[in-house]
């Protein structure tokens, strides 16, 4: 059996029951899941994904609402620019593709905010196409099983895509199945810190395990802290704006963080990212109505 055959057999018996994997899930729902899952664990994404699809089951439904509603619905998933990207993506899908997520890789790549990984993932998981889908988990599996290295690089390279493509079966549907199987193995078995080699379906072929499972040769990546960072301050500022019923004066935002320099920097970053709009000394989420008596520029 090939590595792909073993991965698929294991996946068929052990895959997590995740809603975006259910038969009949729309391409839009798959796209939303892939955007939400970026740097966010499944346990936090699942309820947010269900809420999002209940409110906006199609790109057209989301495109009808202002981007501020997408930011509000995003809640505390983190990295809220993803909400803006999904809104822009939905608008483009309606304007250029008749409201249907395109099934062509190049057209997916042309959507705003959709990068190489997400485009390939949607083409593969929503449309059953044969593309190398490489995230952190897949890179780690391929690095260990094929190359004998404890860990892969920090970013996906052309070599990573080529290595994954070599592992995929020729037949499209089975290749798509292999892609999600390798990803699942990396997520729950071949983990970064505590790999479960004893139950790994690839263990007998794994070059890393057969070489004695050597430790990484370079420095290990540090876990990013959150407390006290600009990310935390941005989140606190957005929380106030999400729950506001109208424009929020600067004095109200000044109350969420005592460090004036850091607070100003975080607020300026939100404005630069297009998440927040300033109107004099008041602020609203992007797309919300400006203060009374003020005409929003076109």
C-alpha positions as CSV (number, residue, x, y, z in Angstrom):
1,X,0.0,0.0,0.0
2,X,1.2,3.5,-0.7
3,X,1.3,6.2,2.0
4,X,-1.9,7.7,0.5
5,X,-3.7,4.3,0.6
6,X,-2.8,3.9,4.3
7,X,-3.8,7.5,5.1
8,X,-7.2,7.1,3.4
9,X,-7.9,3.7,5.2
10,X,-7.1,5.3,8.5
11,X,-9.1,8.4,7.8
12,X,-12.2,6.4,6.8
13,X,-12.2,4.8,10.3
14,X,-10.9,7.6,12.5
15,X,-11.7,11.0,11.0
16,X,-13.3,13.6,13.3
17,X,-17.0,14.3,12.7
18,X,-16.8,17.9,11.5
19,X,-19.8,19.6,10.0
20,X,-18.0,21.1,7.0
21,X,-17.0,17.5,5.9
22,X,-20.5,16.3,5.7
23,X,-21.8,15.2,2.3
24,X,-23.7,17.9,0.5
25,X,-21.8,20.8,2.3
26,X,-21.8,23.8,-0.1
27,X,-18.6,25.2,-1.6
28,X,-19.4,28.5,0.2
29,X,-19.6,26.6,3.6
30,X,-16.3,24.9,2.9
31,X,-14.7,28.3,2.0
32,X,-16.0,29.9,5.2
33,X,-14.6,26.9,7.2
34,X,-11.2,27.2,5.6
35,X,-10.9,30.9,6.3
36,X,-12.1,30.5,9.9
37,X,-9.7,27.6,10.6
38,X,-6.6,29.7,9.8
39,X,-4.7,30.0,13.1
40,X,-7.9,29.1,15.0
41,X,-8.7,25.7,16.7
42,X,-11.6,23.6,15.6
43,X,-13.3,23.8,18.9
44,X,-13.7,27.6,18.6
45,X,-14.5,27.5,14.9
46,X,-17.4,25.1,14.9
47,X,-20.0,27.2,16.7
48,X,-18.9,30.3,14.8
49,X,-19.1,28.5,11.5
50,X,-22.6,27.2,12.3
51,X,-23.8,30.7,13.3
52,X,-22.3,32.3,10.2
53,X,-23.9,29.8,7.8
54,X,-27.2,30.1,9.6
55,X,-27.2,33.9,9.0
56,X,-25.4,33.9,5.6
57,X,-26.0,30.5,3.9
58,X,-24.8,32.0,0.5
59,X,-22.4,34.6,-0.7
60,X,-25.3,36.7,-1.8
61,X,-26.8,36.8,1.7
62,X,-23.5,38.1,3.1
63,X,-22.9,40.6,0.3
64,X,-26.2,42.3,1.1
65,X,-25.1,43.3,4.5
66,X,-22.4,45.9,5.3
67,X,-18.9,44.7,6.3
68,X,-19.5,45.9,9.8
69,X,-22.0,43.0,10.3
70,X,-19.3,40.5,9.2
71,X,-17.0,42.0,11.8
72,X,-19.6,41.8,14.5
73,X,-20.5,38.2,13.6
74,X,-16.8,37.3,13.7
75,X,-16.9,37.8,17.4
76,X,-13.7,36.8,19.2
77,X,-12.3,34.3,16.7
78,X,-9.2,36.5,16.3
79,X,-7.5,38.0,13.2
80,X,-10.8,39.9,12.3
81,X,-9.4,41.0,8.9
82,X,-10.6,37.6,7.8
83,X,-14.2,38.7,8.3
84,X,-13.5,41.6,5.9
85,X,-11.9,39.2,3.4
86,X,-14.9,36.9,3.5
87,X,-17.2,39.9,2.9
88,X,-15.1,41.1,0.0
89,X,-15.0,37.6,-1.3
90,X,-18.7,37.2,-1.2
91,X,-19.2,40.5,-3.0
92,X,-16.9,39.4,-5.8
93,X,-18.5,36.0,-6.1
94,X,-21.9,37.7,-6.6
95,X,-20.6,40.3,-9.0
96,X,-18.4,38.1,-11.1
97,X,-19.6,34.6,-10.7
98,X,-23.4,34.8,-10.4
99,X,-23.3,34.1,-6.6
100,X,-21.7,30.7,-7.0
101,X,-18.2,29.9,-5.7
102,X,-16.1,29.2,-8.8
103,X,-14.7,25.6,-9.2
104,X,-11.6,26.7,-11.1
105,X,-8.4,27.1,-9.2
106,X,-7.3,30.2,-11.0
107,X,-10.6,31.9,-10.4
108,X,-10.5,31.0,-6.8
109,X,-7.0,32.5,-6.5
110,X,-8.4,35.7,-8.0
111,X,-10.9,36.2,-5.3
112,X,-9.9,38.9,-2.7
113,X,-8.2,37.5,0.3
114,X,-8.0,34.0,-1.0
115,X,-4.4,32.7,-1.0
116,X,-2.8,29.6,-2.4
117,X,-3.7,27.3,0.5
118,X,-7.4,28.4,0.7
119,X,-7.9,28.2,-3.1
120,X,-6.5,24.7,-3.3
121,X,-8.4,23.6,-0.2
122,X,-11.7,24.7,-1.6
123,X,-11.0,23.2,-5.1
124,X,-10.1,20.0,-3.4
125,X,-12.5,19.6,-0.5
126,X,-15.6,21.3,-2.1
127,X,-15.1,20.1,-5.7
128,X,-13.1,16.9,-5.3
129,X,-10.2,18.0,-7.5
130,X,-6.6,16.9,-7.4
131,X,-4.4,19.6,-5.9
132,X,-1.7,19.5,-3.3
133,X,-3.2,21.1,-0.2
134,X,-0.4,21.9,2.2
135,X,-0.8,23.5,5.6
136,X,1.3,23.2,8.7
137,X,0.0,19.8,9.6
138,X,0.6,18.4,6.1
139,X,4.1,19.9,5.9
140,X,4.9,18.2,9.2
141,X,3.6,14.8,8.0
142,X,5.5,14.9,4.7
143,X,8.6,16.2,6.4
144,X,8.7,13.3,8.8
145,X,7.3,10.4,6.7
146,X,9.1,11.2,3.5
147,X,12.1,13.4,4.3
148,X,13.0,12.1,7.8
149,X,13.0,15.6,9.4
150,X,11.4,16.4,12.7
151,X,9.7,19.5,11.4
152,X,9.2,21.5,8.2
153,X,9.9,25.1,7.5
154,X,7.8,28.0,8.7
155,X,6.2,28.7,5.3
156,X,4.9,26.5,2.4
157,X,7.3,26.4,-0.5
158,X,7.1,25.1,-4.1
159,X,9.1,22.1,-2.9
160,X,6.4,21.3,-0.3
161,X,3.7,21.4,-3.0
162,X,5.7,19.2,-5.3
163,X,6.3,16.7,-2.5
164,X,2.6,16.5,-1.6
165,X,1.6,16.2,-5.3
166,X,3.9,13.2,-5.6
167,X,2.0,11.4,-2.8
168,X,-1.5,11.9,-4.3
169,X,-3.3,9.2,-6.3
170,X,-4.0,10.0,-9.9
171,X,-7.7,9.7,-9.7
172,X,-9.2,13.0,-8.6
173,X,-11.7,11.9,-6.0
174,X,-9.2,9.6,-4.3
175,X,-6.6,12.3,-4.4
176,X,-8.9,14.7,-2.6
177,X,-9.6,12.0,0.0
178,X,-5.9,11.6,0.5
179,X,-5.4,15.3,0.9
180,X,-7.8,15.5,3.8
181,X,-6.5,12.3,5.3
182,X,-2.9,13.5,5.5
183,X,-4.2,16.8,7.0
184,X,-6.1,14.9,9.6
185,X,-3.2,12.7,10.5
186,X,-1.1,15.8,11.1
187,X,-3.8,17.4,13.2
188,X,-4.5,14.5,15.6
189,X,-1.7,11.9,15.3
190,X,1.5,13.4,13.9
191,X,1.4,16.4,16.1
192,X,4.2,18.9,16.7
193,X,5.0,18.2,20.3
194,X,3.6,14.8,21.2
195,X,3.3,12.6,18.0
196,X,1.3,9.4,18.6
197,X,3.6,7.2,16.6
198,X,2.2,4.0,18.1
199,X,-1.1,4.5,16.4
200,X,0.1,6.3,13.2
201,X,-0.9,4.5,10.0
202,X,2.3,5.7,8.4
203,X,4.6,4.5,11.2
204,X,6.1,1.5,9.4
205,X,7.1,3.7,6.4
206,X,8.0,6.9,8.3
207,X,11.6,7.9,7.6
208,X,11.8,10.1,10.7
209,X,10.7,7.3,13.0
210,X,12.9,4.7,11.3
211,X,15.9,7.0,11.8
212,X,15.2,7.1,15.6
213,X,12.9,10.2,15.6
214,X,15.7,12.8,15.9
215,X,14.9,16.1,17.4
216,X,14.8,19.3,15.3
217,X,18.2,20.6,14.4
218,X,17.3,24.2,14.6
219,X,15.6,26.3,17.3
220,X,12.0,25.4,18.2
221,X,9.3,28.0,17.4
222,X,8.1,29.8,20.4
223,X,4.4,30.0,21.2
224,X,3.2,33.5,20.6
225,X,1.9,35.3,23.8
226,X,-1.3,37.2,23.7
227,X,-1.6,39.0,27.0
228,X,-0.4,42.6,26.8
229,X,0.2,42.6,23.1
230,X,-1.3,45.0,20.5
231,X,-3.5,42.1,19.4
232,X,-5.2,42.1,22.8
233,X,-5.7,45.8,22.8
234,X,-7.1,45.6,19.2
235,X,-9.5,42.9,20.4
236,X,-10.7,45.1,23.4
237,X,-11.3,48.1,21.1
238,X,-13.2,46.0,18.6
239,X,-15.3,44.5,21.4
240,X,-16.5,47.9,22.4
241,X,-17.3,48.9,18.8
242,X,-19.1,45.6,18.0
243,X,-21.5,46.1,20.8
244,X,-22.1,49.8,20.3
245,X,-25.4,51.0,19.0
246,X,-23.9,54.1,17.4
247,X,-20.6,55.9,17.0
248,X,-18.2,55.5,19.9
249,X,-16.4,58.6,21.2
250,X,-12.6,58.4,21.7
251,X,-13.1,58.9,25.4
252,X,-14.9,55.6,25.6
253,X,-12.2,53.8,23.8
254,X,-9.6,55.4,26.0
255,X,-11.1,53.4,28.9
256,X,-10.2,50.0,27.6
257,X,-6.4,50.2,28.0
258,X,-4.2,52.4,30.2
259,X,-1.1,52.6,28.0
260,X,-1.9,55.6,25.8
261,X,0.8,54.9,23.2
262,X,-0.1,51.3,22.7
263,X,-3.8,52.1,22.7
264,X,-3.3,54.7,20.0
265,X,-1.1,52.4,18.0
266,X,-3.7,49.6,18.2
267,X,-6.6,51.9,17.1
268,X,-4.5,53.3,14.2
269,X,-3.8,49.7,13.1
270,X,-7.6,48.9,13.1
271,X,-8.2,52.0,10.9
272,X,-5.3,51.1,8.6
273,X,-6.7,47.6,8.2
274,X,-10.1,48.9,7.2
275,X,-11.8,47.4,10.3
276,X,-12.7,50.8,11.9
277,X,-13.6,54.2,10.4
278,X,-12.9,57.5,12.2
279,X,-15.3,60.3,12.0
280,X,-13.7,63.2,13.8
281,X,-13.4,62.1,17.4
282,X,-15.8,59.2,17.0
283,X,-15.3,55.7,15.6
284,X,-17.5,53.1,13.9
285,X,-17.0,49.7,12.4
286,X,-16.3,49.7,8.7
287,X,-19.5,50.1,6.8
288,X,-21.5,51.4,9.8
289,X,-23.4,54.7,9.5
290,X,-21.3,57.8,10.4
291,X,-22.4,60.1,13.2
292,X,-25.7,62.0,12.6
293,X,-25.3,65.0,10.4
294,X,-22.1,63.7,8.7
295,X,-22.1,62.5,5.2
296,X,-19.9,59.5,4.5
297,X,-17.6,60.0,1.6
298,X,-18.0,57.9,-1.4
